[in-house]
C-alpha cells in the first residue's frame, strides 16, 4: 500500500504542469504534453504493477519509462551534440528515436529480466548531457535546480540499489520503505530534469524567447514546482537574478 501511494507525484505533476507549460507548448513544442502524459502513464502502470505483481504490470511500467526517456531525448537532445544529418533535421532524429523506441519495446517484452538495468543505463548519457549544459550556464537559479536534481537522482539511485540488492536485510530490519522513497525521489528528479532540458532547449534554439525559470505556487520559494515562461508571457516579470548567461 505504501509503495502504491508513493507514486502520487506521478499523478499530481502532469495535470498541474500541463497548465504551467501551456505557453511553452504553444510557442516551442506541443510535444511537452506527451512527456507529461508519459509521466502520468508511469504512475498508473507502477500502481498497477505493485498491486498485481504481474509480468504485464512490469512491462507496462518499464515500457512507459522507456517511452518517456525516448520522447525527452527526441524533443530536447542538444542539436550541437547530434551527429549529421540529425543536427540539421530534428524531425528526422525524432523519427529515428520513434523507430528505436518501437524496437526497444519489442526487446523489453522479450527480455524483461534485463529491463531495469537497461533503463538505468539510459540515465548515464542523460546525466552527461545535463551536466554539460549546466557547465555552460551562468544562471544561479538554474544551477541551483540542477544541483538539487542531481542530488535527488543520486539519492534515488542509492535507494533503488539498496532495495534491489539488500531487500532481505531491510525487510529483516522492518524497514520496507526504500522502494517507496525511490518512487518519490525519482518523480521529483525526473520532472526537474525535464524542466531543465526544456529550458536549455529554448536557450539554444529559440534564444529570442528569453526563457526564465519560475516556481509554483510562489516564485520566492525555489523548492516549489519549477516551470518555464517565455518573453511576453503572463508571468514575464523582470527578475534580475534570472537573466540567462552562457
C-alpha positions in Angstrom: 0.0 0.0 0.0 2.8 2.4 0.9 4.6 1.7 -2.4 1.4 2.4 -4.4 0.8 5.7 -2.5 4.4 6.8 -3.2 3.5 7.1 -6.9 1.2 10.0 -6.1 3.6 12.6 -7.6 3.5 10.9 -11.0 -0.3 11.5 -10.8 -0.2 15.1 -9.5 2.5 16.6 -11.7 1.1 16.1 -15.2 -2.3 17.9 -14.8 -0.6 20.7 -12.8 2.3 21.3 -15.1 0.2 21.0 -18.3 -1.3 24.3 -17.3 2.0 25.8 -16.3 3.6 24.8 -19.6 0.8 26.0 -21.8 2.8 29.0 -23.1 5.8 26.7 -23.7 3.6 24.3 -25.7 2.1 27.0 -27.8 5.4 28.7 -28.7 8.0 25.9 -28.7 6.6 22.4 -28.9 3.3 20.7 -28.0 5.4 17.5 -27.6 5.9 18.6 -24.0 2.3 17.4 -23.4 3.5 13.9 -24.5 6.2 14.0 -21.8 3.7 14.9 -19.1 1.3 12.2 -20.4 4.0 9.6 -20.1 4.8 10.7 -16.6 1.2 10.0 -15.8 1.3 6.6 -17.5 4.4 5.7 -15.4 2.5 6.4 -12.2 -0.6 4.5 -13.3 1.3 1.5 -14.6 3.5 1.4 -11.5 0.5 1.3 -9.3 -1.0 -1.5 -11.3 2.3 -3.4 -11.2 2.7 -3.2 -7.5 -0.9 -4.1 -6.9 -0.7 -7.2 -9.1 3.0 -8.1 -9.3 2.2 -9.4 -12.7 4.5 -9.6 -15.8 2.1 -7.4 -17.7 2.3 -4.7 -15.0 6.1 -4.9 -15.0 6.2 -4.4 -18.8 3.7 -1.6 -18.8 5.8 0.2 -16.1 9.1 -0.3 -17.8 7.9 0.4 -21.4 6.3 3.7 -20.2 9.7 4.7 -18.7 11.4 3.8 -22.0 9.0 5.9 -24.0 9.4 8.8 -21.6 13.2 8.7 -22.0 13.0 8.5 -25.8 10.4 11.3 -26.0 12.5 13.6 -23.9 15.6 12.8 -26.0 13.7 13.4 -29.2 12.5 16.8 -28.0 15.4 18.2 -26.1 18.7 16.5 -27.1 21.1 19.3 -27.8 21.4 19.9 -31.5 25.1 20.6 -31.4 25.6 17.1 -29.9 23.7 15.3 -32.6 25.6 13.6 -35.5 24.9 14.7 -39.1 22.3 14.7 -40.6 20.3 14.8 -37.3 22.0 18.1 -36.3 20.2 19.9 -39.1 17.0 17.9 -39.1 15.4 17.3 -35.8 12.3 15.8 -37.4 14.5 13.0 -38.8 16.1 12.5 -35.4 12.6 12.2 -33.8 11.5 9.6 -36.4 14.7 7.7 -35.7 14.0 7.8 -32.0 10.5 6.5 -32.6 11.9 3.5 -34.5 14.4 2.8 -31.7 11.6 3.1 -29.2 9.5 0.5 -31.0 12.5 -1.8 -31.3 13.3 -1.3 -27.6 9.7 -2.1 -26.7 9.9 -5.4 -28.5 13.2 -6.2 -26.8 11.7 -5.3 -23.4 9.0 -7.8 -23.9 11.4 -10.5 -25.0 14.0 -9.9 -22.2 12.1 -8.5 -19.2 14.7 -9.5 -16.7 17.2 -7.0 -18.2 14.8 -4.1 -18.5 15.5 -2.4 -15.1 19.3 -2.4 -15.7 18.9 -1.2 -19.4 16.7 1.7 -18.3 19.2 2.7 -15.6 21.9 2.7 -18.2 19.9 5.4 -20.1 20.5 7.7 -17.1 24.2 7.9 -17.9 24.0 9.8 -21.2 21.1 11.8 -19.9 23.1 12.9 -16.8 26.2 13.7 -19.0 24.1 15.9 -21.3 22.6 17.7 -18.3 26.0 18.3 -16.6 27.4 19.6 -19.9 24.5 22.1 -20.2 24.9 23.2 -16.6 28.6 23.8 -17.1 27.7 26.3 -19.9 25.0 28.0 -17.8 25.7 31.1 -15.6 22.1 31.4 -14.3 22.3 30.9 -10.5 18.6 29.8 -10.3 19.0 27.2 -13.0 22.3 26.0 -11.5 20.6 25.5 -8.1 17.8 23.5 -9.6 20.4 21.4 -11.5 22.3 20.6 -8.3 19.1 19.7 -6.5 18.1 17.5 -9.4 21.5 15.7 -9.4 21.4 15.1 -5.6 17.9 13.7 -5.8 18.8 11.4 -8.7 21.8 10.1 -6.7 19.7 9.6 -3.6 17.0 7.8 -5.7 19.7 5.6 -7.2 21.0 4.7 -3.8 17.5 3.7 -2.6 16.9 1.6 -5.7 20.3 -0.2 -5.4 19.8 -0.9 -1.7 16.2 -2.1 -2.3 17.3 -4.3 -5.2 20.4 -5.9 -3.7 19.7 -5.8 0.1 15.9 -6.3 0.2 16.1 -9.2 2.7 18.3 -7.2 5.1 16.0 -4.2 5.1 13.0 -6.4 5.5 14.6 -8.1 8.5 15.1 -4.6 9.9 11.4 -3.9 9.4 12.2 -1.0 7.0 10.3 -1.7 3.8 10.3 1.9 2.6 13.2 2.2 0.3 11.2 1.4 -2.9 8.6 4.0 -1.9 11.4 6.5 -1.3 12.7 5.7 -4.8 9.4 6.5 -6.3 9.1 9.9 -4.6 12.8 10.9 -5.3 12.8 9.8 -8.9 9.5 11.5 -9.6 10.9 14.9 -8.4 14.3 14.3 -10.1 12.7 13.3 -13.4 10.4 16.2 -13.6 13.2 18.6 -12.6 15.4 17.2 -15.4 12.6 17.6 -17.9 12.2 21.3 -16.9 16.0 21.8 -17.2 16.2 20.3 -20.6 13.2 22.3 -21.8 14.9 25.4 -20.6 18.2 24.6 -22.3 16.4 23.7 -25.5 14.8 27.2 -25.7 18.1 28.9 -24.8 20.0 27.1 -27.6 17.3 27.0 -30.3 15.0 30.0 -29.5 17.2 32.5 -27.6 15.0 35.4 -28.7 12.2 34.0 -26.5 14.4 34.7 -23.4 13.2 31.7 -21.2 13.0 32.1 -17.5 12.7 29.6 -14.7 9.9 30.2 -12.2 8.4 28.3 -9.3 4.8 27.5 -8.4 3.0 28.4 -6.2 5.4 31.2 -5.1 8.4 32.2 -7.1 10.2 33.2 -3.9 10.1 29.5 -2.8 12.6 27.6 -5.0 11.6 24.3 -3.6 8.2 24.6 -5.3 7.3 23.2 -8.7 9.6 24.7 -11.4 8.4 25.7 -14.8 9.4 27.8 -17.8 8.0 31.1 -19.1 8.9 32.9 -22.3 9.2 36.5 -23.2 5.9 38.3 -23.4 4.1 35.6 -21.3 1.7 36.5 -18.5 4.3 35.8 -15.9 7.1 37.5 -17.7 8.1 39.9 -14.9 11.8 41.0 -14.6 13.9 39.2 -12.0 17.5 40.4 -12.1 18.9 37.1 -11.0 17.1 35.1 -13.6 18.8 36.7 -16.7 20.4 33.8 -18.6 24.0 33.9 -19.4 26.0 31.4 -21.4 
